[in-house]
């Protein structure tokens, strides 16, 4: 019986430690220089830019974006093929341990659709970033270009 109890205690310790470490994976995600380009009045979309930094020891993946200030948010990438330029949806953006990924004009960016209020320079809007193990909330400032 003592061996069984010791085994169960050790198993629980391992599971709880693993669960707490996995739950912190998105906690290793930092956001730097986050901003939203101020759209023209009555525009139905806006674009957000930032740099994500994974300060953890394990890779992570951004799997979703959302904002209470918009009907929807999606990760896109500007793709150039010959003379043709288009936006391609990105379902996942991986970030290696200790690395940064830049969302910038002409590259990766977040499309924010149907704002629920006018967006004016100086305001902030929330952005929820989901990794494979959780969600973090960041504030983005609206800036004039």
MOKA-V112882 format. One record per residue. N is the residue number from 0. PHI is phi in degrees with one decimal (* if undefined). OMEGA is omega in radians with two decimals (NA if undefined). D_FIRST is the distance of its C-alpha to the first C-alpha in whole Angstrom. Layout:
n | phi | omega | d_first
N | PHI | OMEGA | D_FIRST
N | PHI | OMEGA | D_FIRST
This chain:
n | phi | omega | d_first
0 | * | -3.14 | 0
1 | -64.2 | 3.13 | 4
2 | -65.0 | 3.12 | 5
3 | -62.1 | -3.14 | 5
4 | -63.0 | 3.12 | 6
5 | -63.1 | 3.11 | 9
6 | -62.5 | -3.12 | 10
7 | -64.6 | 3.10 | 11
8 | -64.1 | 3.13 | 12
9 | -64.7 | 3.12 | 14
10 | -62.3 | 3.12 | 15
11 | -61.7 | 3.13 | 16
12 | -61.9 | 3.13 | 18
13 | -64.6 | -3.13 | 20
14 | -64.7 | -3.14 | 21
15 | -66.0 | 3.10 | 22
16 | -64.0 | 3.12 | 24
17 | -62.3 | 3.14 | 26
18 | -66.1 | -3.11 | 27
19 | -69.1 | 3.10 | 28
20 | -67.9 | 3.11 | 30
21 | -64.7 | -3.14 | 31
22 | -66.2 | -3.13 | 33
23 | -91.5 | -3.07 | 35
24 | -56.1 | 3.13 | 36
25 | -73.3 | 3.07 | 39
26 | -67.6 | 3.12 | 39
27 | -82.5 | -3.11 | 41
28 | -92.3 | 3.04 | 44
29 | -108.6 | 3.04 | 47
30 | -122.5 | -3.09 | 50
31 | -123.5 | 3.04 | 54
32 | 50.1 | -3.09 | 57
33 | -84.9 | -3.14 | 56
34 | -154.8 | 3.07 | 59
35 | -119.0 | 3.09 | 61
36 | -71.2 | 3.12 | 65
37 | -62.5 | -3.13 | 67
38 | -83.3 | 3.04 | 68
39 | -63.0 | 3.11 | 71
40 | -54.4 | 3.10 | 72
41 | 65.6 | 3.10 | 71
42 | -71.0 | -3.13 | 69
43 | -91.2 | -3.13 | 66
44 | -139.4 | 3.02 | 64
45 | -143.5 | 3.13 | 63
46 | -120.1 | 3.13 | 61
47 | -116.8 | -3.10 | 59
48 | -135.5 | -3.12 | 58
49 | -173.8 | 2.98 | 56
50 | -117.8 | 3.06 | 54
51 | -99.6 | 3.09 | 50
52 | -125.0 | 3.04 | 48
53 | -96.6 | -3.13 | 45
54 | -90.2 | -3.13 | 44
55 | -86.7 | 3.14 | 40
56 | -95.9 | -3.12 | 39
57 | -122.5 | 3.07 | 38
58 | -66.2 | 3.03 | 41
59 | -138.6 | 3.14 | 41
60 | -129.9 | 2.99 | 43
61 | -84.3 | -3.04 | 45
62 | -114.4 | -3.09 | 45
63 | -164.8 | 3.04 | 47
64 | -130.8 | 3.08 | 49
65 | -153.8 | 3.08 | 50
66 | -150.3 | 3.09 | 52
67 | -67.0 | -3.13 | 53
68 | -88.7 | -3.09 | 57
69 | -138.6 | 3.09 | 57
70 | -65.3 | 3.11 | 57
71 | -157.5 | 3.10 | 55
72 | -141.5 | -3.12 | 54
73 | -147.8 | 3.06 | 54
74 | -83.7 | 3.13 | 54
75 | -131.7 | 3.05 | 57
76 | -133.9 | 3.06 | 59
77 | -79.1 | -3.08 | 62
78 | -119.9 | 3.09 | 63
79 | -109.7 | 3.11 | 66
80 | -131.8 | -3.05 | 68
81 | 66.3 | 3.11 | 71
82 | -92.5 | -3.05 | 73
83 | -99.5 | 3.09 | 71
84 | -121.6 | 3.09 | 68
85 | -146.5 | 3.08 | 66
86 | -99.5 | 3.08 | 62
87 | -114.2 | 3.10 | 59
88 | -69.1 | 3.06 | 56
89 | -116.2 | 3.12 | 53
90 | -81.5 | -3.08 | 50
91 | -138.9 | 3.01 | 48
92 | -124.4 | 3.13 | 48
93 | -79.9 | 3.06 | 46
94 | -133.3 | -3.13 | 46
95 | -67.5 | 3.11 | 45
96 | -56.6 | 3.10 | 43
97 | 75.0 | -3.07 | 45
98 | -107.1 | 3.08 | 48
99 | -121.8 | 3.00 | 51
100 | -130.1 | -3.06 | 52
101 | -99.2 | 2.98 | 55
102 | -101.2 | -3.00 | 57
103 | -144.9 | 3.08 | 60
104 | -54.4 | -3.13 | 64
105 | 83.9 | 3.14 | 64
106 | -139.5 | 3.04 | 61
107 | -64.9 | 3.09 | 57
108 | -161.7 | 3.09 | 58
109 | -110.0 | 3.04 | 56
110 | -91.2 | 3.13 | 59
111 | -111.1 | -3.02 | 58
112 | -105.0 | 3.05 | 60
113 | 54.8 | 3.09 | 62
114 | -62.9 | -3.11 | 61
115 | -89.8 | 3.07 | 61
116 | -160.4 | 3.08 | 64
117 | -61.4 | -3.12 | 66
118 | -104.2 | -3.06 | 65
119 | -123.1 | 3.13 | 67
120 | -49.6 | -3.13 | 67
121 | 100.8 | 3.08 | 65
122 | -71.5 | 2.98 | 62
123 | -121.6 | 3.06 | 59
124 | -131.0 | 3.12 | 57
125 | -80.9 | 3.01 | 53
126 | -135.6 | 3.07 | 51
127 | -98.8 | -3.10 | 48
128 | -112.2 | -3.12 | 46
129 | -105.0 | 3.01 | 43
130 | -103.4 | -3.11 | 41
131 | -64.1 | -3.07 | 39
132 | -121.5 | -3.14 | 36
133 | 170.9 | -3.10 | 38
134 | -128.9 | 3.06 | 41
135 | -119.9 | 3.11 | 43
136 | -112.3 | 3.11 | 47
137 | -129.5 | 3.04 | 50
138 | -105.9 | 3.13 | 53
139 | -115.5 | 3.12 | 56
140 | -90.0 | 3.08 | 60
141 | -87.2 | -3.10 | 63
142 | -128.5 | 2.96 | 65
143 | -78.5 | 3.14 | 69
144 | -69.7 | NA | 69
